[in-house]
């Protein structure tokens, strides 16, 4: 696979990937020899796993933009830790999000996912805000996330905080159904040399190398390079699908604490990848669409700086800025984006009962977009600005017992103008081991550039008899309003025993102005060849309600055994028009995780999940029902020495392959195969 990858890109890039891979393999061999010589008798592993009580009381920042204990946070929030990812041998952020109760994660092919929370899932899902170390990674072109380029080096990951439900008061528009906050470790916590090498039936030989050091007093750095080569998934007939995926990634981070009251961070990343695709290309001869192979080239870089100053124990000020450049291709679609963002926030105490936070943000977004009969944008280049501010007060009604958090976000964008997104959250803590909370929030999803400016043509299948080809045309609407959500939430957490906890949340969401399409009158168009156009006008024509319940529990029956289980139920029966919102989420999901330390040096880790039946739309080709399935993953991790870790995992073990989601861009069917992978990790 490496030789075929090299032929698809400039020689210099190919050589850099090959050099990185060879360096990792050579270093692996050398360190293996050293480890064997120095630790021939082996040594016990010093576990640094968090206990159940520590997990329950872990500090999170996504709910109030300041550190608060998870158990007392007035929101449906879950945390995926770096230890979860290590134990289960996960290699991507979307796979890590499968561990979150109520999250709907479905893999489309080797490098594409549909990811959402509380409904409205799709390949281009647009109601979930995703951040990496405070940098928003959604694209304004369709309002979603290119998940294939969000591959942070997972060994550097501290945690992923996931809020299910609105987070717009603090995070702004598009934080409608949830917020995913990916947080990496400080350079201070990643000192020394780390090398990983893994390979398997789909994950071909991959290597990551990271080194962290200290430049001066309280000035730390780390730098890394990683390369992976993911093989193809399979088609229903058992043949390989044309969806192989290769990527090289590198980056550096500096963390400096010049004084106890000041912390500065400077970090940046670069990536370059190749993705194999199947693309449905429009033709003017029967059957008016041809599936052809294509190769997508993605690359980009970002740089982020942040300064945090502690004014006092109850007051803090921070400034953050970042620049993000990227080029992403997806079949007919290609975009070049440039984003510049400035953000400042200030927290202070007022009297003995008020903890106030306010902030300002400016964002510039530049886009260059494609022009093609299948997909075209007018204008092809956009320069947009966003101005926003927020104010929030955490008011203590009864000390240590009752808190009211109220605030609002004010935004002005170039699409819909002025937006207001208020929320109120009440948290009651009757005892130290119990928290009940209720919340009411309003959030909006601004129309994407696709909704406002894009014209999309696709052949109708099956088509009625006609002497001319017939194409469905989605027409833009520059006068669209934002989609609106009014959300009611309730939650309860309890720790009835030291090693047992429960978390229950329920929600009722009311949506207005959802973007849908209405039929127009067909007409004949003569260019580029005579054809019939069936127009679909973009309107704010959708509305309705969704509701559901999410339950999770954690139990540590033994000191060396921890269990986590969850169940979620989701209903959307009143969404209208019904046929416009088929791609949402299964009605029922359930999962169970088991982490069992067999000895001090050997772990047995298992994950089993159930996904209910899913009805999805298939563009102009009608609908598709994806059957329910059960996924079982299992793995052994051996800590051969204090520095050497060896893991082996099997994923999707119950079936040789299964389908999770259909593609919006091709009729090609792809299924997720059973896979096996081994990984070696050295830490010095």
ABEGO torsion letter per residue (X at the ends): XAAAAAAABBAAAAAAAAAAAAAAAAAAAAAAAAAAAAAAAEBBBBBABBBAAAAAABBBAAAAGBBBBAAABBBBBBBBBAAAAAAAGBABAAAAAAABBGBBBBBABAABBBBBBGEGBBAABAABBBBBGGBBABBAAAGBBBAAAABBBAAABABBBBBBEBAAAAAEBGBAAEBBBBBBBBAAABBEBBBBBBBBAABBBBBBBBBBBBABBGBBBBBBBBBBBBBBBBBAAGBBBBABBBBBBBBBBBBBBABAABBBBBBBBBBBBBBBBBBBBBBABOAGBBBBBBBBBBBBBBBBBBBBBBABAABBBBBBBBBBBBBBBBEABBBBBBBBBBBBBBBBBBEAABBBBBBBBBBBBBBBBBBBAABBBOBABBBBBBBBBBBBBBBBABBGABBBBBBBBBBBBAAAEBBBBBBBBBBBBABAABBBBBBBBBBBBBBBAAAAABBBBBBBOBBBBBABBBBBBBBBBAABBBBBBBBBBBBBBBBABAABBBBBBBBBBBBBGBBBBBBBBBBBBAOABBBBBBBBBBBBABBEBBBBBBBBBBBBABAABBBBBBBBBBBAAABOBAAAAABBBBABBBBBBBBBBABAABBBBBBBBBBBBBBBBBEAAEBBBBBBBBBBBBBBBBBABAABBBBBBBBGAABABBBABBBAABABBBBBBBBBBBBBBBBX
